[in-house]
């Protein structure tokens, strides 16, 4: 699991859907190799965008309802939420590409 603040089937509505800030949700699992590789990038981005975006993690193994609701079929999967709605499924990749994608999404919501 990433070092991001966890959210669960029970807390997701408050943590994500009622958040005043945009939220990036990382669906992840302890056994997932690519998830582990993404962890330092997400930590970096969370620090860079701390004033603008909340970064949260969902453990896919212990939160099956969220995985089902958002049709998570592979890990890692990232979602961008704003104003209580899922705006975009994000594709994890290089840090610079993800940063550009976040900037674009923040600009689209302004």
Beta strands, then each sheet from edge to edge (+ up, - down):
strand 1: 5-6
strand 2: 22-28
strand 3: 53-59
strand 4: 77-82
strand 5: 85-90
sheet 1: 1+ 3+ 2+ 4- 5+
end
